[in-house]
Amino acid sequence: MNKKMLNSLTKIARAIALANLDHRKSYHVSIVISGKSIIAIGQNGHKTHTLNQIHGYKADVIHSELDAFSKIRYRDGNFTLVNFRFNKNGQLRNSMPCKYCMPWCLEFFAEIWYSTDFGMKQLS
């Protein structure tokens, strides 16, 4: 993924996060792309989903990765997950998928990118 695309996706994710932060200290946004097209956008939230139980999540909150995955209409393709976390000031923070998200993300996504305190990093 090139730097220009990462910058564009970061701007989109930051706008979503800042619009939804309210009382939270941080906000997660996951964007799924195929080629140069955005396929799905997911956000962390206080709602339940049947996939939470299937993947062993302990809390009844949906992670942004799982929210984005649930919005993908077709499962054949070469998908990339770009995961973001922003603090209340809109600064990037670590968003590497957690221990519940990581196993199924590794199975499904061809590439996984995530934010760190210093920019974006590809999972290798």
Phi, psi and omega per residue, in radians:
M1 nan 2.365 -3.083
N2 -1.510 2.871 -3.059
K3 -1.115 -0.647 -3.127
K4 -1.086 -0.751 3.139
M5 -1.177 -0.739 3.103
L6 -1.049 -0.715 3.118
N7 -1.126 -0.713 3.117
S8 -1.117 -0.779 3.128
L9 -1.139 -0.636 3.111
T10 -1.107 -0.734 3.115
K11 -1.090 -0.756 3.117
I12 -1.088 -0.849 -3.105
A13 -1.124 -0.711 3.141
R14 -1.094 -0.742 3.130
A15 -1.075 -0.743 3.109
I16 -1.110 -0.802 -3.101
A17 -1.095 -0.848 -3.092
L18 -1.147 -0.513 3.108
A19 -1.300 -0.321 -3.041
N20 -2.075 0.046 -3.058
L21 -1.053 -0.732 -3.038
D22 0.678 -1.947 -3.069
H23 -1.612 0.009 -3.062
R24 -1.420 2.727 3.084
K25 -1.447 -0.463 3.137
S26 -2.634 2.900 -3.087
Y27 -2.518 2.364 -3.133
H28 -1.833 2.422 3.063
V29 -2.364 2.318 3.074
S30 -2.094 2.338 3.118
I31 -2.101 2.267 3.083
V32 -1.836 2.240 3.112
I33 -2.159 2.702 3.017
S34 -2.325 2.028 -3.014
G35 1.147 -2.087 3.104
K36 -1.923 0.210 -3.087
S37 -1.848 2.414 3.031
I38 -1.389 2.159 -3.110
I39 -1.684 -0.661 -3.102
A40 -2.761 2.639 3.052
I41 -2.239 2.250 3.130
G42 -2.114 2.674 3.134
Q43 -2.349 2.619 3.037
N44 -1.246 2.582 -3.100
G45 -2.870 2.961 -3.123
H46 -1.704 1.074 3.051
K47 -2.399 2.732 -3.139
T48 -1.692 2.819 3.088
H49 -2.626 2.521 -3.133
T50 -1.055 -0.496 3.113
L51 -1.122 -0.455 3.077
N52 -0.980 -0.833 -3.116
Q53 -1.213 -0.699 -3.130
I54 -1.039 -0.687 -3.078
H55 -1.674 0.100 3.007
G56 1.417 0.307 3.096
Y57 -1.091 2.461 -3.080
K58 -1.503 -0.551 -3.090
A59 -1.791 2.778 3.118
D60 -1.578 0.756 3.031
V61 -2.081 2.552 -3.133
I62 -1.650 2.347 3.079
H63 -1.421 2.657 -3.072
S64 -1.057 -0.617 3.120
E65 -1.082 -0.804 -3.119
L66 -1.195 -0.655 3.089
D67 -1.100 -0.781 3.115
A68 -1.128 -0.788 3.140
F69 -1.019 -0.706 -3.103
S70 -1.167 -0.301 -3.118
K71 -1.651 -0.075 3.138
I72 -1.331 2.184 -3.047
R73 -1.406 -0.501 3.126
Y74 -2.294 2.626 -3.023
R75 -1.851 -0.072 3.112
D76 -1.621 2.204 3.104
G77 2.736 3.043 3.141
N78 -1.840 1.586 -3.016
F79 -1.734 2.550 3.065
T80 -2.086 2.334 3.064
L81 -1.751 2.254 3.052
V82 -2.114 1.998 -2.969
N83 -1.918 2.308 -3.111
F84 -2.231 2.611 2.924
R85 -2.391 2.313 3.120
F86 -2.141 2.505 3.028
N87 -1.462 -3.120 -3.056
K88 -1.135 -0.260 3.103
N89 -1.692 0.099 3.129
G90 1.405 0.256 3.129
Q91 -1.571 2.504 3.114
L92 -1.145 2.484 3.052
R93 -2.379 2.970 -3.079
N94 -1.089 2.244 3.136
S95 -2.299 0.473 3.086
M96 -0.986 2.363 3.140
P97 -0.938 2.481 -3.111
C98 -1.288 3.121 -3.096
K99 -1.148 -0.366 3.095
Y100 -1.491 -0.601 -3.129
C101 -1.403 -0.647 -2.981
M102 -0.976 -0.821 -3.082
P103 -1.030 -0.857 -3.108
W104 -1.307 -0.512 3.074
C105 -1.117 -0.733 3.123
L106 -1.113 -0.594 3.108
E107 -1.251 -0.671 -2.981
F108 -1.611 -0.720 -3.009
F109 -1.633 2.371 3.100
A110 -1.237 -0.622 3.109
E111 -2.375 2.555 3.053
I112 -2.288 2.168 3.054
W113 -2.020 2.554 3.106
Y114 -2.562 2.697 3.139
S115 -1.418 2.671 2.997
T116 -2.251 -3.135 3.078
D117 -1.152 -0.241 -3.033
F118 -2.043 0.072 -3.127
G119 2.427 -2.617 -3.080
M120 -1.874 2.584 -3.118
K121 -2.416 2.493 3.067
Q122 -1.645 2.356 3.081
L123 -1.249 2.248 -3.127
S124 -2.009 nan nan
